Amino acid sequence: MKVLVTVGSKYGATREVGAAVAGVLRDNGFEVDFADACDVASVRFYDAAIIGSAVYGGLWRKDASALVRENAQMLRGRDVWLFSVGMTQVTKPDQPLDEAEELAVAAGAIEHKRFGGTIQFEKLNVGEKALIKAIAPPPGDFRDFEDIREWAETIAERLKEDAFA
Ligand SMILES: Cc1cc2nc3c(=O)[nH]c(=O)nc-3n(C[C@H](O)[C@H](O)[C@H](O)COP(=O)(O)O)c2cc1C
């Protein structure tokens, strides 16, 4: 079974979440391609896809959202999971992520999961630094890799069930 794990990530935090998910799936014996969403031309070659994105201004990164929109019909015929990585998961966990929820419906996703993220202040551009200074979110890395790997294990179990169904 061939699985795609792909992410929209600006500063690398979400890419590391995707890499952790891909690692768990590989450890479970799946053939996994892991790539940035901008480098994925099609989901055609995969039996399942896990697609994630960092959240900026409440929205997914364009490469990841475009990949879902452009491949929505094909995704609906596959096992699909989406995940969002963002700071509102930490500061306002009930903040709606309407776009991601809409993408989950379009792709017929089994689940849309939210994970905490991290802000690497030194990497931000001038405008982002000003915005983040004004918002003053809590400093730190809120990605819980144990939780992330646990989630990936549930995906692996589901894929194994589906493979032998
Ligand atoms: C300018 C800016 C805007 C952001 N907007 C949001 C947001 O609307 N909601 C959210 O949950 N997180 C927001 N974040 C937090 C990022 O999603 C978080 O830092 C994420 O881990 C970044 O992932 P990346 O390194 O893969 O780009 C924002 C961060 C920055 C710098």
PDBQT file of the ligand as one rigid body, heavy atoms in Angstrom, charges set to zero:
ROOT
HETATM    1  C1  LIG A 201       2.179  35.695  11.043  1.00  0.00    +0.000 C 
HETATM    2  C2  LIG A 201       1.659  34.465  11.690  1.00  0.00    +0.000 A 
HETATM    3  C3  LIG A 201       0.294  34.208  11.672  1.00  0.00    +0.000 A 
HETATM    4  C4  LIG A 201      -0.199  33.043  12.286  1.00  0.00    +0.000 A 
HETATM    5  N1  LIG A 201      -1.547  32.813  12.274  1.00  0.00    +0.000 NA
HETATM    6  C5  LIG A 201      -2.031  31.732  12.916  1.00  0.00    +0.000 A 
HETATM    7  C6  LIG A 201      -3.433  31.481  12.953  1.00  0.00    +0.000 A 
HETATM    8  O1  LIG A 201      -4.250  32.210  12.398  1.00  0.00    +0.000 OA
HETATM    9  N2  LIG A 201      -3.877  30.383  13.613  1.00  0.00    +0.000 N 
HETATM   10  C7  LIG A 201      -3.013  29.510  14.218  1.00  0.00    +0.000 A 
HETATM   11  O2  LIG A 201      -3.457  28.536  14.799  1.00  0.00    +0.000 OA
HETATM   12  N3  LIG A 201      -1.669  29.714  14.197  1.00  0.00    +0.000 NA
HETATM   13  C8  LIG A 201      -1.170  30.797  13.560  1.00  0.00    +0.000 A 
HETATM   14  N4  LIG A 201       0.182  31.011  13.518  1.00  0.00    +0.000 N 
HETATM   15  C9  LIG A 201       1.085  30.025  14.118  1.00  0.00    +0.000 C 
HETATM   16  C10 LIG A 201       1.673  29.046  13.088  1.00  0.00    +0.000 C 
HETATM   17  O3  LIG A 201       0.653  28.285  12.505  1.00  0.00    +0.000 OA
HETATM   18  C11 LIG A 201       2.670  28.131  13.809  1.00  0.00    +0.000 C 
HETATM   19  O4  LIG A 201       3.755  28.929  14.160  1.00  0.00    +0.000 OA
HETATM   20  C12 LIG A 201       3.098  26.944  12.968  1.00  0.00    +0.000 C 
HETATM   21  O5  LIG A 201       3.792  26.028  13.801  1.00  0.00    +0.000 OA
HETATM   22  C13 LIG A 201       3.990  27.357  11.826  1.00  0.00    +0.000 C 
HETATM   23  O6  LIG A 201       4.333  26.221  11.067  1.00  0.00    +0.000 OA
HETATM   24  P1  LIG A 201       5.474  26.209   9.955  1.00  0.00    +0.000 P 
HETATM   25  O7  LIG A 201       6.804  26.428  10.692  1.00  0.00    +0.000 OA
HETATM   26  O8  LIG A 201       5.383  24.854   9.381  1.00  0.00    +0.000 OA
HETATM   27  O9  LIG A 201       5.199  27.295   8.983  1.00  0.00    +0.000 OA
HETATM   28  C14 LIG A 201       0.685  32.140  12.918  1.00  0.00    +0.000 A 
HETATM   29  C15 LIG A 201       2.078  32.410  12.911  1.00  0.00    +0.000 A 
HETATM   30  C16 LIG A 201       2.560  33.551  12.308  1.00  0.00    +0.000 A 
HETATM   31  C17 LIG A 201       4.039  33.797  12.328  1.00  0.00    +0.000 C 
ENDROOT
TORSDOF 0
